[in-house]
Amino acid sequence: MVCQADHNYLHHNHDPDNRFDDYLRNLGGEEMKTILKQYADMRAEQQDLIRRIQSLDARILNMEMNTIVSDTVTRGKKGKQSLGTVRIEGFPSRDYQKRKRTLRRYKQLLSDFNDDLMDKQTEVEQYIQSIDDPYIRQAIRYRYIDGLSWLKVGKQMHTTEDAIRKAVSRFIGDEN
């Protein structure tokens, strides 16, 4: 996944001596917000995938522990006389195998996704380290790397939710 900021870096900076750190320092507010938002969205997506894996894993475990399918069938007839009925029991292997395959796919997806997320986290960390103001740097780290709410960021920084949110917004160049 290449955001506009990545595209600009890759296609408009042909000088090999132009370092990635310089690129990050020169990002505009919109590009910074895009990178930070993408990272936050990716973390939320990761959590959703983890939740899906846990849910499917629990359903599979429940099937393994508690699922037996049973039915009563006739044995047939000998002439006009019924040979009686028999109860058959079994495990729903087709459904079980389908869920196991889905679980394997989800886990592979999570593994691949974690690689992408680590790349994005490295990009975000480099951006954060390029910020000169330690107050803003710490606020952005709490918010986007640690995933804290603005309220918790404010408490960590001994200020209000509104004050820290506005300080970061002003730094990024967004007064909203």
C-alpha positions as CSV (number, residue, x, y, z in Angstrom):
1,M,0.0,0.0,0.0
2,V,1.6,3.3,-1.1
3,C,0.2,6.5,0.2
4,Q,0.5,9.8,-1.6
5,A,3.4,10.8,0.7
6,D,5.3,7.6,-0.3
7,H,4.6,8.3,-3.9
8,N,6.0,11.8,-3.7
9,Y,9.1,10.5,-1.9
10,L,9.7,7.7,-4.4
11,H,9.0,9.7,-7.6
12,H,10.1,13.3,-6.9
13,N,13.4,12.8,-4.9
14,H,15.9,11.5,-7.4
15,D,19.0,12.7,-5.6
16,P,20.5,9.7,-3.9
17,D,22.0,11.9,-1.1
18,N,18.5,13.1,-0.2
19,R,17.8,11.1,3.0
20,F,14.5,9.7,4.1
21,D,14.8,11.8,7.3
22,D,14.9,15.0,5.3
23,Y,11.8,13.8,3.4
24,L,10.0,13.2,6.7
25,R,10.9,16.6,8.1
26,N,9.5,18.3,5.0
27,L,6.2,16.5,4.9
28,G,3.2,18.8,4.7
29,G,0.5,18.6,7.3
30,E,-1.8,16.6,5.0
31,E,0.9,14.0,4.2
32,M,1.7,13.7,7.9
33,K,-1.9,13.1,8.7
34,T,-2.2,10.6,6.0
35,I,0.7,8.5,7.2
36,L,-0.5,8.7,10.8
37,K,-4.1,7.9,9.9
38,Q,-3.0,5.0,7.7
39,Y,-1.0,3.6,10.6
40,A,-3.9,4.0,13.0
41,D,-6.3,2.4,10.5
42,M,-3.9,-0.5,10.0
43,R,-3.7,-1.1,13.7
44,A,-7.5,-1.2,13.9
45,E,-7.6,-3.6,11.0
46,Q,-5.0,-5.8,12.7
47,Q,-7.1,-5.9,15.9
48,D,-10.2,-6.9,13.9
49,L,-8.4,-9.7,12.2
50,I,-7.1,-10.9,15.5
51,R,-10.7,-10.8,16.9
52,R,-11.9,-12.9,13.9
53,I,-9.1,-15.5,14.4
54,Q,-10.0,-15.8,18.1
55,S,-13.7,-16.2,17.3
56,L,-13.1,-18.8,14.7
57,D,-10.6,-20.6,16.9
58,A,-13.2,-20.7,19.7
59,R,-15.8,-22.1,17.3
60,I,-13.4,-24.8,16.1
61,L,-12.6,-25.8,19.7
62,N,-16.3,-25.9,20.5
63,M,-16.8,-28.2,17.5
64,E,-14.0,-30.5,18.6
65,M,-15.4,-30.7,22.2
66,N,-19.1,-30.7,21.7
67,T,-20.2,-31.4,18.2
68,I,-21.7,-34.7,17.3
69,V,-24.3,-35.0,14.5
70,S,-26.9,-37.7,14.9
71,D,-29.7,-39.1,12.9
72,T,-32.1,-42.0,12.9
73,V,-32.5,-44.0,9.7
74,T,-34.4,-47.1,8.7
75,R,-32.4,-50.3,8.1
76,G,-34.5,-51.1,5.2
77,K,-37.3,-53.7,4.6
78,K,-37.4,-57.4,4.2
79,G,-40.5,-57.8,2.1
80,K,-43.1,-55.7,3.7
81,Q,-41.5,-55.9,7.2
82,S,-39.3,-53.1,8.4
83,L,-35.9,-54.2,9.7
84,G,-36.1,-51.4,12.3
85,T,-34.2,-48.2,12.7
86,V,-30.7,-47.4,13.8
87,R,-29.2,-44.2,15.2
88,I,-26.0,-43.0,13.5
89,E,-23.7,-40.4,14.9
90,G,-20.7,-38.6,13.4
91,F,-18.6,-35.5,13.3
92,P,-19.4,-32.8,10.8
93,S,-16.0,-33.1,9.1
94,R,-16.8,-31.0,6.0
95,D,-17.8,-27.9,8.1
96,Y,-14.9,-28.6,10.4
97,Q,-12.3,-28.7,7.6
98,K,-13.7,-25.6,6.0
99,R,-13.3,-23.7,9.2
100,K,-9.8,-25.0,9.7
101,R,-8.9,-23.9,6.2
102,T,-10.4,-20.4,6.8
103,L,-8.4,-20.2,10.1
104,R,-5.2,-21.0,8.3
105,R,-5.9,-18.4,5.7
106,Y,-6.7,-15.8,8.4
107,K,-3.4,-16.6,10.2
108,Q,-1.4,-16.3,7.0
109,L,-3.2,-13.0,6.3
110,L,-2.3,-11.7,9.8
111,S,1.3,-12.7,9.3
112,D,1.5,-10.9,6.0
113,F,-0.4,-7.9,7.5
114,N,2.0,-7.7,10.5
115,D,4.9,-7.4,8.1
116,D,3.2,-4.4,6.4
117,L,2.3,-2.9,9.7
118,M,5.9,-3.1,10.9
119,D,7.0,-1.3,7.8
120,K,4.4,1.4,8.4
121,Q,5.4,1.6,12.1
122,T,9.0,2.1,11.1
123,E,8.0,4.9,8.8
124,V,5.9,6.5,11.6
125,E,8.7,6.1,14.2
126,Q,11.1,7.8,11.8
127,Y,8.7,10.6,11.2
128,I,8.2,11.1,15.0
129,Q,11.9,11.1,15.6
130,S,12.3,13.9,13.0
131,I,10.1,16.2,15.1
132,D,12.1,18.8,16.9
133,D,9.6,19.6,19.7
134,P,9.8,16.9,22.4
135,Y,6.3,17.7,23.7
136,I,4.7,17.1,20.3
137,R,6.9,14.2,19.6
138,Q,5.8,12.5,22.8
139,A,2.1,13.3,22.2
140,I,2.2,11.9,18.7
141,R,4.0,8.7,20.0
142,Y,1.4,8.2,22.7
143,R,-1.5,8.7,20.3
144,Y,-0.3,6.8,17.2
145,I,2.3,4.3,18.4
146,D,0.8,3.4,21.8
147,G,-2.8,3.9,20.5
148,L,-3.9,6.0,23.5
149,S,-7.1,8.1,23.3
150,W,-6.6,11.9,23.3
151,L,-8.0,11.8,26.9
152,K,-5.2,9.4,28.0
153,V,-2.6,11.3,26.1
154,G,-3.6,14.4,27.9
155,K,-3.4,12.6,31.3
156,Q,0.0,11.2,30.4
157,M,1.2,14.7,29.5
158,H,-0.4,16.4,32.5
159,T,-2.7,18.5,30.4
160,T,-6.3,18.3,29.0
161,E,-7.5,16.2,26.1
162,D,-8.5,19.3,24.2
163,A,-5.1,21.1,24.8
164,I,-3.0,18.2,23.6
165,R,-5.2,17.5,20.6
166,K,-5.1,21.1,19.5
167,A,-1.3,21.3,20.0
168,V,-0.8,18.3,17.7
169,S,-3.4,19.7,15.2
170,R,-1.6,23.1,15.1
171,F,1.8,21.3,14.6
172,I,0.4,19.3,11.7
173,G,-1.2,22.4,10.3
174,D,-4.9,21.5,10.8
175,E,-7.0,23.8,13.0
176,N,-10.0,21.4,13.0
